[in-house]
């Protein structure tokens, strides 16, 4: 039996990573000397996050409003508040180097590999972080801590495909199903 699909959508564009949080030390805070934040967001990340938020809300028919410093849904729906699995399938264009494209039509050496592993592409976990944050900000899920797993892949676009990310959010499976999967994937013999 498959888990309930909460959301399935494709967001076209160049996926961007959401970097690691930086510790910020504050004096005089009762019981909390260190918090996280302070990372300045890059303009391309800001553009990607806006596109993610807009696309998610538009494709799922979610309407948001702001009042008293809080953002909330006004479409009658509520963010999903139970554990979920979030699957992200990222697609990237193979970019041509200017000189080689003019002469041979070949790709950058860093983009010639079978998988998009160039540092400029980014880590799959930080690509996923941007998606999880957008799902929360767009009112799909209540908090990204509700994500208990999911597949994460990044690959090159096939001819005719757009770069972007396919996002599938499902209700989390029974924990015992995950235990069984873990046993199979780990090659455990019982």
MOKAHU-V298019 format. One record per residue. PSI is psi in radians with two decimals (* if undefined). Layout:
BEGIN
psi=[PSI;PSI]
END
This chain:
BEGIN
psi=[2.24;2.67;2.65;2.29;2.10;-0.71;2.53;2.10;2.79;2.29;2.01;2.48;3.13;1.85;2.47;2.67;2.59;1.92;3.11;2.53;2.56;2.36;2.40;2.04;2.29;2.35;2.61;0.24;2.13;2.00;-0.02;1.54;-0.35;2.30;3.09;2.54;-2.76;-0.08;2.17;2.22;2.38;2.60;-0.68;-0.53;-0.74;-0.77;-0.79;-0.75;-0.71;-0.73;-0.77;-0.90;-0.84;-0.81;-0.75;-0.87;-0.76;-0.83;-0.53;0.01;0.53;2.32;2.25;2.71;2.93;2.34;2.39;0.57;0.07;2.56;2.36;2.82;2.44;0.25;0.13;-0.19;3.00;2.60;2.49;2.25;0.35;2.90;2.47;2.82;2.37;2.09;2.27;2.16;1.75;2.39;2.38;2.51;2.51;2.05;2.42;2.49;2.52;-0.82;-0.81;-0.61;-0.73;-0.66;-0.84;-0.25;0.42;2.82;2.87;2.52;-0.66;-0.25;0.18;-0.15;2.88;-0.57;2.64;1.46;0.11;2.51;-0.60;-0.37;-0.75;2.91;2.51;-0.51;-0.60;-0.43;-0.75;-0.68;-0.71;-0.72;-0.80;-0.77;-0.68;-0.64;-0.63;-0.89;-0.52;-0.05;0.32;-0.86;2.66;-0.69;2.58;-0.21;-0.27;-0.23;2.04;-0.01;-2.96;2.81;2.58;2.00;2.60;2.38;2.92;2.62;2.46;2.79;2.28;-0.15;2.62;2.56;2.73;-2.69;2.33;2.17;2.23;2.11;2.17;2.68;2.46;2.50;3.02;2.32;-0.56;-0.50;-0.60;-0.67;-0.77;-0.74;-0.73;-0.75;-0.75;-0.85;-0.61;-0.15;0.44;2.45;2.17;*]
END
